[in-house]
């Protein structure tokens, strides 16, 4: 996995990811905790995630073609500088949950532009043969920053110093942009001669037609709807469980987030890559989906264990959440980049984001309603049961066989992959 860092261009790309995720982690933990404590309403807590996803759901279709037509380096750098300004504006408004949610929405516009460009740049930097190890490294890096950032963020929150948290995040966006701008060849790779001459709106139409026309990709998009919808419910309820049911402090809230990231590192850097050498990514994706659902059901006995043994069972449970998430995210991203034609990766990434974001937003609203009807604990368990049912039904669908049988989704052993220089 770490062999891809021998590529100096990807190494700088990766450093930019480290810095950006570090600052994002500070801000995310601060905003979630601020909104949770200011509102004490699961639906309002869900609006934080809702606001992050809204721009991708509504504007992603217009941003995806830009990653296929224009210089990705400048798109990503511009998005970073834009988000730097938005985060800086959060400093004077950190006492208002409403203002924070509005600013998060505007920050999401930058992410909606940045993410398709970043995803489609990975194969350009590492080559088609090294997509899977690059994805594993990217997921592991994100998880590592999710350990460090919430931990440091929790310490800063104990001092009630939210100004420093937002200021640090603003600076990290600027540093990330400078690392991206240092990549001279990024954005100069033309994946298809006719992409630059195709009109903007025609490129949107052709991108949708190409992605939807591929059985494996079409099934992947359809499958994401129920999965991300349930995950939206889970995201809303889990935060409410920690803050309102388990009554965790700001200190433990940050470190529980870090514990989840520890599991993600183990899963993304060790367990999932090892499994993908032995088993098809589609089967790992299936088992990961089922396992997360079953693990969410166990939140009911976790409540009892928390009463008997304190906070330790919550940390253990959170670590396993991270490990199981890796068995969903790593094969999903690898499958997408392997199956999508190079000339359509920007538009394909945007469609993937639109599908996931829209379903997640519906799930967030449903999660807020469900928590009020049955409580956050039983709402979380019920969501897990629904996710398990989805996983059990997946093999019965024709599209799953198409995804499973697609030759391009089979990963070669790492020993056969040439070393390349996110």
Buried (B, 14 or more C-beta within 10 A) or exposed (E): BEBBBEBEBBBBBBBBBBBBBBBBBBBBBBBBBBBBEBBEBBBBBBBBBBBBBBBBBBBBBBBBBBBBBBBBBBBBBBBBBBBBBBBBBBBEBBEBBEBBBBBBBBBBBBBBBBBBBBBBBBBBBBBEBBBBBBBBBBBBBBBBBBBBBBBBBBBBBEEEEBEBBBBBBBBBBBBBBBBBBBBEEBBEEEBEEEBEEBEEEEBBEBBBEBBEEBBBBBBBBEBBBBBBBBBBBBBBBBBBBBBBBBEBBBEBBBBBBBBBBBBBBBBBBBBBBEBBEEBBBBBBBBBBBBBBBBBBBBBEEBBEBBEEEEBEBBBBBBBBBBBBBBBBBBBBBBBBBBBBBBBBBBBBBBBBBBBBBBBBBBBBBBBBBBBEEEBBBBBBBBBBBBBBBBBEEBEEEEBBBBBBEBEEBEBEEBEEBEEBBB
